[in-house]
Amino acid sequence: MKLTHEEIASATWSRIRTHLTEHLADLRAKNDANLSPEETARMRGRIFEIKQFLALEQPAPELVVNE
């Protein structure tokens, strides 16, 4: 799933992007702390999920067909 140009330009997506970007920065700062391996894994999973949401605004990669 990718967002359309209109969806990316919307005020709603702008607010969501800002919130997710701030939350991502907080999670990265927490991940830099001295965490147990389990907490580190959980934090990295949360970071991955947020990055996946933010990637919705990236254009889909072009498919290259070999002839």
N, CA, C and O atoms as a MOPAC input file, in Angstrom:
PM7 MOZYME 1SCF
protein

 N      0.84400 1    -1.17700 1     0.00000 1
 C      0.00000 1     0.00000 1     0.00000 1
 C      0.88600 1     1.23500 1     0.00000 1
 O      1.85400 1     1.32600 1     0.75500 1
 N      0.54000 1     2.17400 1    -0.85200 1
 C      1.20500 1     3.46500 1    -0.91200 1
 C      0.13400 1     4.54800 1    -0.92000 1
 O     -0.96300 1     4.34300 1    -1.43800 1
 N      0.45600 1     5.68700 1    -0.34900 1
 C     -0.47700 1     6.80700 1    -0.34500 1
 C     -0.42800 1     7.53700 1    -1.67800 1
 O      0.60500 1     7.56900 1    -2.34700 1
 N     -1.55200 1     8.12000 1    -2.05200 1
 C     -1.60700 1     8.93200 1    -3.26800 1
 C     -0.97300 1    10.29300 1    -2.98300 1
 O     -0.74200 1    10.66200 1    -1.83200 1
 N     -0.70300 1    11.01500 1    -4.04400 1
 C     -0.14800 1    12.36600 1    -3.90100 1
 C     -1.08600 1    13.23700 1    -3.06800 1
 O     -0.63600 1    14.00900 1    -2.22100 1
 N     -2.37500 1    13.11400 1    -3.30800 1
 C     -3.36000 1    13.91100 1    -2.57500 1
 C     -3.36000 1    13.55500 1    -1.08500 1
 O     -3.45500 1    14.43500 1    -0.22900 1
 N     -3.25400 1    12.26500 1    -0.78700 1
 C     -3.21500 1    11.83600 1     0.61400 1
 C     -1.95500 1    12.34600 1     1.31600 1
 O     -2.00700 1    12.78400 1     2.46500 1
 N     -0.83700 1    12.28200 1     0.61800 1
 C      0.42500 1    12.75600 1     1.19900 1
 C      0.36000 1    14.25500 1     1.46200 1
 O      0.92300 1    14.73600 1     2.44600 1
 N     -0.31700 1    14.99300 1     0.59900 1
 C     -0.40000 1    16.44900 1     0.73100 1
 C     -1.44000 1    16.89100 1     1.75600 1
 O     -1.54900 1    18.08400 1     2.04100 1
 N     -2.20400 1    15.95800 1     2.31400 1
 C     -3.28200 1    16.33500 1     3.22800 1
 C     -2.75400 1    16.78300 1     4.58800 1
 O     -1.67300 1    16.38400 1     5.02000 1
 N     -3.53900 1    17.61100 1     5.23900 1
 C     -3.19700 1    18.07700 1     6.58300 1
 C     -3.17200 1    16.92400 1     7.57800 1
 O     -2.37400 1    16.91500 1     8.51500 1
 N     -4.04200 1    15.96700 1     7.36800 1
 C     -4.09500 1    14.81300 1     8.26400 1
 C     -2.79500 1    14.02500 1     8.20700 1
 O     -2.22200 1    13.69200 1     9.24400 1
 N     -2.32200 1    13.72500 1     6.98800 1
 C     -1.06300 1    12.97900 1     6.87900 1
 C      0.09500 1    13.79800 1     7.44200 1
 O      1.00800 1    13.23900 1     8.04900 1
 N      0.06900 1    15.07900 1     7.25200 1
 C      1.12500 1    15.93600 1     7.80500 1
 C      1.17900 1    15.81500 1     9.32500 1
 O      2.26000 1    15.71300 1     9.90400 1
 N      0.02300 1    15.82700 1     9.96600 1
 C     -0.02400 1    15.67700 1    11.42900 1
 C      0.43700 1    14.29400 1    11.85700 1
 O      1.17000 1    14.15100 1    12.83500 1
 N      0.00300 1    13.27300 1    11.11900 1
 C      0.41400 1    11.90500 1    11.44200 1
 C      1.92400 1    11.76600 1    11.28100 1
 O      2.58600 1    11.19500 1    12.14800 1
 N      2.48700 1    12.28600 1    10.16800 1
 C      3.91900 1    12.21800 1     9.92200 1
 C      4.69600 1    12.90500 1    11.05000 1
 O      5.69000 1    12.36900 1    11.53900 1
 N      4.24600 1    14.07400 1    11.45300 1
 C      4.91800 1    14.79100 1    12.53400 1
 C      4.89300 1    13.98100 1    13.82600 1
 O      5.90800 1    13.85400 1    14.51000 1
 N      3.73100 1    13.44000 1    14.14900 1
 C      3.60100 1    12.63500 1    15.37200 1
 C      4.51100 1    11.40800 1    15.30600 1
 O      5.23300 1    11.12300 1    16.26100 1
 N      4.48000 1    10.68400 1    14.19200 1
 C      5.29000 1     9.47500 1    14.06800 1
 C      6.78600 1     9.78500 1    14.09100 1
 O      7.56600 1     9.03600 1    14.68000 1
 N      7.18500 1    10.87700 1    13.45900 1
 C      8.59800 1    11.26100 1    13.44300 1
 C      9.08200 1    11.59700 1    14.84700 1
 O     10.18900 1    11.21800 1    15.22900 1
 N      8.26300 1    12.30300 1    15.61500 1
 C      8.63200 1    12.63400 1    16.99900 1
 C      8.67900 1    11.36800 1    17.85400 1
 O      9.58400 1    11.19500 1    18.67000 1
 N      7.70500 1    10.49500 1    17.66300 1
 C      7.66500 1     9.24400 1    18.41900 1
 C      8.87400 1     8.36900 1    18.06600 1
 O      9.45600 1     7.73100 1    18.94300 1
 N      9.24200 1     8.34200 1    16.80400 1
 C     10.40400 1     7.58500 1    16.35300 1
 C     11.67500 1     8.10200 1    17.02200 1
 O     12.51200 1     7.30900 1    17.45400 1
 N     11.82600 1     9.40600 1    17.11100 1
 C     12.99900 1     9.98100 1    17.77800 1
 C     13.04500 1     9.57800 1    19.25100 1
 O     14.11400 1     9.27600 1    19.78100 1
 N     11.88800 1     9.57400 1    19.91000 1
 C     11.82800 1     9.14900 1    21.31400 1
 C     12.22900 1     7.68900 1    21.46800 1
 O     12.99700 1     7.34400 1    22.36600 1
 N     11.71100 1     6.83300 1    20.59500 1
 C     12.03300 1     5.41400 1    20.67400 1
 C     13.51400 1     5.16500 1    20.40200 1
 O     14.12900 1     4.31700 1    21.04900 1
 N     14.08100 1     5.88700 1    19.46100 1
 C     15.51600 1     5.72900 1    19.17200 1
 C     16.35700 1     6.15200 1    20.37200 1
 O     17.35900 1     5.50900 1    20.68700 1
 N     15.95700 1     7.22100 1    21.03500 1
 C     16.68600 1     7.66200 1    22.23000 1
 C     16.59300 1     6.60500 1    23.32700 1
 O     17.58800 1     6.31800 1    23.99200 1
 N     15.42400 1     6.03200 1    23.52000 1
 C     15.25800 1     4.97900 1    24.51900 1
 C     16.07100 1     3.74800 1    24.14600 1
 O     16.61700 1     3.07400 1    25.01900 1
 N     16.15600 1     3.45200 1    22.84800 1
 C     16.90200 1     2.28800 1    22.38700 1
 C     18.39700 1     2.44400 1    22.64800 1
 O     19.11300 1     1.45300 1    22.78700 1
 N     18.86700 1     3.68800 1    22.71500 1
 C     20.28200 1     3.94500 1    22.98700 1
 C     20.62600 1     3.74300 1    24.45700 1
 O     21.80200 1     3.71500 1    24.82200 1
 N     19.60800 1     3.60200 1    25.30400 1
 C     19.83900 1     3.39600 1    26.73500 1
 C     20.28400 1     1.95400 1    26.96600 1
 O     20.27200 1     1.12600 1    26.05500 1
 N     20.66900 1     1.68300 1    28.18700 1
 C     21.11800 1     0.34600 1    28.55700 1
 C     19.89900 1    -0.53700 1    28.80800 1
 O     19.37800 1    -0.57800 1    29.92300 1
 N     19.44500 1    -1.24400 1    27.77100 1
 C     18.26000 1    -2.08400 1    27.85600 1
 C     18.65800 1    -3.55700 1    27.83100 1
 O     19.73400 1    -3.92500 1    27.36000 1
 N     17.76400 1    -4.37900 1    28.34700 1
 C     17.97900 1    -5.81700 1    28.26400 1
 C     17.82400 1    -6.23200 1    26.80300 1
 O     17.24600 1    -5.48800 1    26.01000 1
 N     18.33300 1    -7.40600 1    26.43800 1
 C     18.15600 1    -7.86500 1    25.05100 1
 C     16.68400 1    -7.93600 1    24.64100 1
 O     16.34800 1    -7.62900 1    23.49700 1
 N     15.81100 1    -8.33400 1    25.55500 1
 C     14.38100 1    -8.41300 1    25.23700 1
 C     13.79200 1    -7.03400 1    25.00200 1
 O     13.02100 1    -6.83300 1    24.06300 1
 N     14.15800 1    -6.07500 1    25.86400 1
 C     13.65300 1    -4.70200 1    25.69600 1
 C     14.19600 1    -4.08200 1    24.41400 1
 O     13.47900 1    -3.35800 1    23.72300 1
 N     15.45000 1    -4.36100 1    24.09400 1
 C     16.04600 1    -3.85000 1    22.86600 1
 C     15.30800 1    -4.40500 1    21.65200 1
 O     15.00700 1    -3.66500 1    20.71500 1
 N     15.01900 1    -5.69400 1    21.66400 1
 C     14.29600 1    -6.30800 1    20.55100 1
 C     12.90500 1    -5.69400 1    20.40200 1
 O     12.46000 1    -5.40900 1    19.29000 1
 N     12.22900 1    -5.49700 1    21.51800 1
 C     10.89600 1    -4.88900 1    21.48200 1
 C     10.97000 1    -3.46400 1    20.92900 1
 O     10.14300 1    -3.06600 1    20.10800 1
 N     11.95900 1    -2.70700 1    21.38200 1
 C     12.11300 1    -1.32500 1    20.92300 1
 C     12.40800 1    -1.29000 1    19.42300 1
 O     11.85900 1    -0.45700 1    18.70300 1
 N     13.26800 1    -2.18700 1    18.95400 1
 C     13.58400 1    -2.23100 1    17.52900 1
 C     12.35800 1    -2.60700 1    16.70600 1
 O     12.18100 1    -2.10800 1    15.59500 1
 N     11.52100 1    -3.47400 1    17.23700 1
 C     10.27600 1    -3.81800 1    16.54500 1
 C      9.34500 1    -2.63000 1    16.42400 1
 O      8.72100 1    -2.42600 1    15.38200 1
 N      9.25000 1    -1.85000 1    17.48200 1
 C      8.39400 1    -0.65800 1    17.44200 1
 C      8.94600 1     0.36100 1    16.44500 1
 O      8.19100 1     0.98900 1    15.70400 1
 N     10.27200 1     0.51600 1    16.43600 1
 C     10.91000 1     1.43500 1    15.49000 1
 C     10.63200 1     0.97900 1    14.05900 1
 O     10.31400 1     1.79800 1    13.19800 1
 N     10.75000 1    -0.31700 1    13.80400 1
 C     10.49300 1    -0.86100 1    12.47800 1
 C      9.06700 1    -0.56700 1    12.03000 1
 O      8.84500 1    -0.16000 1    10.89000 1
 N      8.09700 1    -0.77000 1    12.92400 1
 C      6.69500 1    -0.52400 1    12.57500 1
 C      6.44900 1     0.93800 1    12.21100 1
 O      5.74300 1     1.22000 1    11.24300 1
 N      7.01100 1     1.85700 1    12.96100 1
 C      6.82500 1     3.28200 1    12.66300 1
 C      7.45700 1     3.61800 1    11.32100 1
 O      6.87800 1     4.36200 1    10.52900 1
 N      8.63800 1     3.07700 1    11.06300 1
 C      9.29200 1     3.33000 1     9.78300 1
 C      8.46100 1     2.78000 1     8.62400 1
 O      8.44900 1     3.36600 1     7.54100 1
 N      7.76300 1     1.65600 1     8.84100 1
 C      6.89300 1     1.10400 1     7.81100 1
 C      5.72000 1     2.05100 1     7.52500 1
 O      5.35600 1     2.24700 1     6.36500 1
 N      5.13600 1     2.62900 1     8.55700 1
 C      4.05500 1     3.59500 1     8.35800 1
 C      4.55500 1     4.81900 1     7.60000 1
 O      3.89800 1     5.29000 1     6.67200 1
 N      5.70900 1     5.33100 1     7.99100 1
 C      6.25600 1     6.50900 1     7.31800 1
 C      6.60000 1     6.21700 1     5.85800 1
 O      6.56100 1     7.12000 1     5.02300 1
 N      6.93400 1     4.97900 1     5.54700 1
 C      7.27900 1     4.60100 1     4.17500 1
 C      6.06700 1     4.60100 1     3.24600 1
 O      6.22700 1     4.50500 1     2.02900 1
 N      4.87300 1     4.70500 1     3.79300 1
 C      3.67800 1     4.74500 1     2.94500 1
 C      3.70100 1     5.91900 1     1.98100 1
 O      3.06300 1     5.87300 1     0.92900 1
 N      4.43400 1     6.97500 1     2.33100 1
 C      4.46900 1     8.13900 1     1.45200 1
 C      5.57300 1     8.06100 1     0.40200 1
 O      5.66200 1     8.93400 1    -0.46100 1
 N      6.41000 1     7.03500 1     0.46100 1
 C      7.47100 1     6.87100 1    -0.52900 1
 C      6.89500 1     6.23500 1    -1.78800 1
 O      6.04700 1     5.34700 1    -1.70100 1
 N      7.34600 1     6.68200 1    -2.95500 1
 C      6.82800 1     6.07000 1    -4.18600 1
 C      7.23200 1     4.60400 1    -4.26500 1
 O      8.28000 1     4.20000 1    -3.76100 1
 N      6.38600 1     3.82900 1    -4.90300 1
 C      6.67800 1     2.40800 1    -5.08400 1
 C      7.89600 1     2.28300 1    -5.99100 1
 O      8.03000 1     3.05000 1    -6.94500 1
 N      8.77700 1     1.34200 1    -5.71700 1
 C      9.95300 1     1.17400 1    -6.58400 1
 C      9.53000 1     0.75800 1    -7.99300 1
 O      8.56400 1     0.02000 1    -8.18500 1
 N     10.27000 1     1.24600 1    -8.94500 1
 C      9.98500 1     0.90800 1   -10.34100 1
 C     10.43700 1    -0.52700 1   -10.59800 1
 O     11.51800 1    -0.93500 1   -10.17400 1
 N      9.61500 1    -1.26700 1   -11.28200 1
 C      9.97800 1    -2.63500 1   -11.64400 1
 C     10.81200 1    -2.60200 1   -12.91400 1
 O     10.45500 1    -1.94100 1   -13.88900 1
 N     11.91600 1    -3.31500 1   -12.89200 1
 C     12.76800 1    -3.40600 1   -14.05700 1
 C     12.54900 1    -4.77800 1   -14.68200 1
 O     12.71100 1    -5.80900 1   -14.02900 1
 N     12.18700 1    -4.76900 1   -15.92900 1
 C     11.93800 1    -6.02200 1   -16.63300 1
 C     13.12500 1    -6.27800 1   -17.55300 1
 O     13.44000 1    -5.45700 1   -18.41400 1
 N     13.77600 1    -7.41300 1   -17.36800 1
 C     14.88700 1    -7.78000 1   -18.26000 1
 C     14.33700 1    -8.34100 1   -19.55200 1
 O     13.48000 1    -9.22400 1   -19.54900 1
 N     14.82700 1    -7.83100 1   -20.62700 1
 C     14.36500 1    -8.31500 1   -21.94700 1
 C     15.30900 1    -9.32000 1   -22.50400 1
 O     15.08600 1    -9.83500 1   -23.60000 1

